[in-house]
Amino acid sequence: MADTPANGSIIHYPYLWTWQRDKGETEGRKVRPACMVLAIPKGNQTNLILLAISGTPPRSDQTALEIPQLESRRAGIREWKNAWITVSEFNHDIAEQSFYYDPNAEVLGSFSKGFLAKIAAAFKPFLAQPSARVSRTD
């Protein structure tokens, strides 16, 4: 099993948005901060669930939480005046087989347990929706 950052950690990751996937794209256009919401060990593999962080307000078809300034500082994205974490979609990857996840990548920071609980509550309805999942394992 791979060593993974703790839940709530912020790392750089080439996030692939659902709208990009739906257009047939397979690679994230840029590396961006992403929140490691869950790292779930299963056998010899670690399933990673990642949420994108953006400095751009969410689109009308997205659900996102605005990140408070204190949490932005904790997350290591101090330079952003405003930031949102999108909860209506996620990237799924497997740490040990990933072409995208770098286990040696620097952890930028992390969200507090309280804010992570808010993220988890907002994200929970989308976790079971197949259309919200963008697989990075294909």
C-alpha positions as CSV (number, residue, x, y, z in Angstrom):
1,M,0.0,0.0,0.0
2,A,1.2,3.5,-0.8
3,D,1.8,6.2,1.8
4,T,-0.9,8.8,1.2
5,P,-1.5,12.2,2.9
6,A,-4.1,12.4,5.6
7,N,-7.7,13.1,4.6
8,G,-8.2,16.8,4.1
9,S,-4.6,17.3,2.8
10,I,-4.1,19.6,-0.2
11,I,-1.9,18.4,-2.9
12,H,-1.1,19.3,-6.6
13,Y,-3.0,17.0,-9.0
14,P,-3.9,17.2,-12.7
15,Y,-7.6,17.2,-12.0
16,L,-9.9,16.2,-14.9
17,W,-13.3,18.0,-14.8
18,T,-16.5,16.1,-15.7
19,W,-17.1,18.6,-18.6
20,Q,-13.6,17.7,-20.0
21,R,-14.3,13.9,-19.6
22,D,-17.7,14.4,-21.3
23,K,-15.9,16.0,-24.3
24,G,-13.6,12.9,-24.6
25,E,-10.6,14.4,-22.9
26,T,-8.5,12.1,-20.8
27,E,-5.9,14.4,-19.3
28,G,-6.3,17.2,-16.8
29,R,-5.4,20.5,-18.6
30,K,-3.4,21.8,-15.6
31,V,-2.1,20.8,-12.2
32,R,-4.2,22.4,-9.5
33,P,-4.7,22.2,-5.8
34,A,-6.9,19.3,-4.9
35,C,-8.2,18.0,-1.6
36,M,-7.5,14.4,-0.7
37,V,-11.0,13.8,0.8
38,L,-10.6,10.1,1.2
39,A,-7.8,7.6,1.0
40,I,-9.4,4.2,1.3
41,P,-7.2,1.1,1.6
42,K,-8.6,-2.0,-0.1
43,G,-6.4,-5.0,-0.2
44,N,-3.1,-3.9,-1.7
45,Q,-4.5,-0.8,-3.2
46,T,-5.4,2.6,-2.0
47,N,-8.4,4.3,-3.6
48,L,-8.1,8.1,-3.7
49,I,-11.0,10.4,-3.8
50,L,-10.0,14.0,-4.8
51,L,-11.9,17.2,-5.0
52,A,-10.8,20.2,-7.1
53,I,-10.0,23.6,-5.6
54,S,-10.4,26.6,-7.9
55,G,-10.1,30.3,-7.8
56,T,-12.9,30.6,-10.3
57,P,-16.5,30.6,-9.0
58,P,-18.4,27.4,-9.8
59,R,-20.4,26.9,-13.0
60,S,-24.2,26.8,-12.7
61,D,-24.1,23.0,-13.1
62,Q,-21.6,22.6,-10.2
63,T,-22.0,22.5,-6.4
64,A,-19.1,24.1,-4.5
65,L,-18.3,25.5,-1.1
66,E,-16.6,28.8,-0.8
67,I,-13.4,28.3,1.2
68,P,-13.1,30.7,4.1
69,Q,-9.8,32.8,4.2
70,L,-8.6,31.0,7.3
71,E,-9.0,27.6,5.6
72,S,-7.3,28.9,2.5
73,R,-4.3,29.8,4.6
74,R,-4.3,26.4,6.3
75,A,-4.6,24.8,2.8
76,G,-1.5,26.6,1.5
77,I,-3.4,28.7,-1.0
78,R,-2.9,32.0,0.6
79,E,-2.3,33.9,-2.6
80,W,-5.9,33.3,-3.8
81,K,-8.3,36.0,-2.8
82,N,-11.3,33.7,-3.2
83,A,-11.4,29.9,-3.6
84,W,-14.0,27.2,-3.9
85,I,-14.0,23.4,-3.5
86,T,-16.2,21.6,-5.9
87,V,-18.2,18.8,-4.2
88,S,-20.5,17.8,-7.1
89,E,-17.8,15.8,-8.9
90,F,-14.6,14.0,-8.0
91,N,-11.6,12.2,-9.4
92,H,-11.0,8.6,-8.4
93,D,-7.5,7.2,-8.7
94,I,-5.6,4.3,-7.3
95,A,-2.4,5.4,-5.6
96,E,-0.3,2.3,-6.5
97,Q,-1.2,2.3,-10.2
98,S,-1.6,6.0,-10.9
99,F,-0.1,7.9,-13.8
100,Y,-1.2,11.2,-12.1
101,Y,-0.8,10.9,-8.3
102,D,2.7,11.6,-7.1
103,P,3.3,10.0,-3.7
104,N,6.3,12.2,-3.3
105,A,4.4,15.4,-3.9
106,E,4.6,18.1,-1.3
107,V,1.5,18.5,0.8
108,L,0.5,22.2,0.5
109,G,-1.5,22.2,3.7
110,S,-4.8,20.8,5.0
111,F,-8.3,21.8,6.0
112,S,-9.4,21.8,9.6
113,K,-11.5,18.9,10.8
114,G,-14.5,21.2,11.1
115,F,-14.3,22.4,7.5
116,L,-13.6,18.9,6.3
117,A,-16.8,17.8,8.0
118,K,-18.7,20.4,6.1
119,I,-17.1,19.3,2.8
120,A,-17.9,15.7,3.6
121,A,-21.6,16.5,4.3
122,A,-21.9,18.5,1.1
123,F,-20.1,15.8,-0.9
124,K,-21.9,12.7,0.4
125,P,-24.9,12.9,-1.9
126,F,-22.6,13.0,-5.0
127,L,-20.3,10.2,-3.9
128,A,-22.9,7.6,-5.0
129,Q,-23.7,9.3,-8.3
130,P,-21.8,7.5,-11.2
131,S,-21.9,10.7,-13.3
132,A,-20.0,12.6,-10.6
133,R,-17.1,10.1,-10.7
134,V,-14.2,10.8,-13.1
135,S,-12.1,7.7,-13.2
136,R,-8.3,8.3,-13.5
137,T,-7.7,4.6,-13.5
138,D,-8.5,3.8,-17.2
